[in-house]
Amino acid sequence: MRPDLPPHCQTLLQGLINPARLIDYSDSHWELLIRLARRVKLLGRLAFLVKEHGFWNQLPPRIASQLSSGLVQAEKLQQLNRWELNRILWALNDFDTSIIVLKGVAYGLAQIPYAAGRLSVDLDLLVPKADLADIESLLMVKGWRHLPLSAYDEHYYRVWSHEIPPLIHAERETEVDIHHTLIPVTSRLKIDTKLLFDAAIPVKDTTISVLSPVDMVIHCAVNLFQNNEIANDLRDLLDLHDLLVFFSMQEIDFWIRLTDRANQLKLARIVYYGLYFSQSIFKTPVPEEIYNRLHARPGRLNMWLMHRLVPLALFPQHPDKPALSALLARLLLYLRSHMIRMPFYILLPHLFYKTVRKLQFKKQK
Amino acid sequence: MMIKQIPYKEFHRLLLNQGLRVAIGPFNVCVQTAYAPLAEQLYKLYCHYRLVQDEIAEFHVRIVTERLYKNPFRQNVRFLLDGQSPFNSFPPEQALAVLEWGINLAIAVRVNHLLILHSAVVEKNGHAILFPAWPGSGKTTLCTVLCYRGFRLLSDEFGLMDPRRRLFLPIPRLMPLKNESIAVIRSYLPEIVMGQSIPNTQKGTVAHVRPPEQSLLQSEHTAKAKWIIFPKWIAGSPAKIEAISDSEAFMLLASNAFNYEVLGATGFMAVADLIRSCDCYKLVYSDFDNVMDVLHKLINEA
């Protein structure tokens, strides 16, 4: 079932799933499309689609220059991320550990289609928890440092989070996020990371790995529906769609293995959301019977709510006419994301702290 | 159609409703505001700019007013780019400075199809002259004098270069004079139109000079650069110009550009080619008549 989307969302969605139609877009549609795509980090993707469909030369010149600016930026950030990875591997050269590269840089290494147009801001890595302290101190010795954090944030990262505070090398600007698992420690869900390391696929001619195809898909769904607040995360749902389309073409039993793995990792509910929204928004060809193979599924009321809220939050607001309904959806999903990430005794003080800090911040402004 | 050709009422209505679309060099900017004092200043200072109601705009900016919750009787103004707020709110009398600053920021962070050097650019006899910024250069002040004394203004801030055709694109903007420069220019060029002085901004007191009409009329005429001159204002110093090496000029120019790094190899090739095709100098000056003589001599010898 396709959710009802406001017209500006249709402008963006049609451009993404039916790029051939872009050729008929009027100037005012293009103008809006560029603003929306930029908001959800999809300018580079749009540039790629236009090139792929061969009508770059027919674009209005003001649109072509904006798309090409977006693509240049995406390519530059990817280059910076790859260089940062190169430096990390150099710094850890003598240390025996396993490093799994996650998200954007991993999509490039795994040669996922459209990875080259993806706007990836940070470098994300997964390392064994036992090696975390050594890796962090080795990197600190070689010039990486943490940005100054409040004592509360430091505690948040160290005790409750699935990653350590971001590291940045003194001479560069790329943020490195080092994870020891894929879900915050405070969540009810737990992942046995050993399973992920055992299944990881080594990258040719390197010492690093990427997650196996099914784990990569699951991680993408987990990030979207467990770790994040969904607002403006359309790019991440499109990642999920790309991964599903690519892997299901490569491996005959991909869907079976995906659902088996989701059941094994006890992440079936999250994967259900991922499949459902990827299919309902981007028309991903998910076989119908696959949903039934998942051992845990969201209840009816939950699904009814999510079906209404998620698209309103995923898509960007109209830049000139933000809708109250979308604001409300974002607020509710923000609360949901916190409730599933932490138990109440942590959540309430956490939200209180964040609110107070926000007010103080505003006051300073 | 130029802004001065529409009545103020119509101008104000556009700012209030669908937005005033104005051509600023190669870009179209859609400006919205309900803050009347800003509208009045803009009508005066933007009067020579071209209106573009039916073209695509690259930048959508707004100045909105907001009440301070610690003092509900005071208002602040905030700059929005596509509905997002990149910086703090400011006292309302700074609205014009905040708008100009915000548009510059938008150009600097979003544009990568052109190389953006941090430099004033003027044109004489069909050749562009770059005056790159470095601390104490006083490039805006120098640029203001030059463009009201026979040079054409391309920009006081952005050396906007098409990296493939190696051409400089004009992007004439209001020129924000700072602190002592305001009085200096008022006495040296008493005829020019300037906005009111805005005290206590992040850069001290600022007053915006309206760019010359002739420069705005020619803002589609690109130019190839012939000279790169690094200026430095030193009180009481006679104007002195001195050639510098290509390598020094390259480092000074590339290390102080807005998006040189982002463009990667494209940026390197463009700057290398630019340096090769230009004569590069350092200029020390204090007196405008003096500096004009030096520049005319340089140009006429070429």
Interface residues (C-beta under 8 A of the other chain):
Chain A: D27 S28 W30 E31 R35 R38 R39 P60 R62 I63 S65 Q66 S68 S69 G70 V72 Q73 K76 Q79 Q317 P319 D320 P322 K362 K363 K365
Chain B: N28 D54 E55 I56 A57 E58 H60 Y69 K70 D82 G83 Q84 N88 S89 R110 V111 N112 H113 L114 E261 V262 L263 G264
